[in-house]
């Protein structure tokens, strides 16, 4: 799913996220692309963080979101641009 809630209002975003979570909870593997750390917190089991087309980190979501290991991921999660 590539940014499935982009440009949606909060109620519609919540509805789509419920469908995604239900699908995951039924045992389906869901690959979701998002630029929204909050959405990743709500839905992700693990995170593959890409920067400039390269995989920079791939870890469980809880540990990635709490303490990213790369400068690029830390900057992204802190709301800074990593050039």
N, C-alpha and C positions, 0 to 999 in steps of 0.2 A: 504494500500500500504506500503510495507516494503522496505524502502530505494530505491524507484523506479529509482533514478538517480545516484545511486552509480556507480562509475567508468566510468561515461559518460563524454564526452567532453562538454565544455560550450554550444556549439550550440545545441547538443542533449538534454542537461539538460533543456535549455530554451524551446525547443519544447515539452518535456514531461510536464514541468510546465504549459505551455499554455493549454495543454489538461486537466490537473488536474483543473486548474482555470476555464476553460469553463464548465467542468462537475459540479463543485461547483456552478458556476453562474446559471446553469440550475436547481438548487434546489436539487441536490444530496448531501448527507452527505458523505464526504470523510474523512476517517481516514488514516492519513499518519504518518509513523514512519520516523524520520530523526535525524541525529546528526548535521545537518547544521543549525545554527541559522539564517543565511541569507535566507535560504529556508523557514524556519518557518515565518520569517518576510514577505516574499512575498506571502505565501499561507494560513497561519493559521488564523482562526477566534478565536480559543481558543487553549490553550496548556495544555496538561496533562504531567507533568514532572515526570519521574520515576527515582529512584536511588536505586540501589541494589534490584530491584524487587518490590519496594514499591512506591506508589503514594505519592509524596512529595508536589506537587502543582498542582492545576487545576484552571486556571483563563483565562480571555480574553487575547489573544496573545499580544495586545498592552501593557497592564499593566504588564504582565509577563516579556516581553522582555525589558521594560523600567526600571523596578524595581522589580526583583525577591525577594520573601520574605524569601526563605530558603538559608542557607549557601551553600548547594550543588548546587542549581540552579545558584546562583551568581557566584560560582567558575566555573561552566561549561560555562556560558556565557562570563566570563572573560578569558576563555581559560586555566584555571587551572584545574588540576585533583582533584576531591573530593574523597578521599578514605574512 
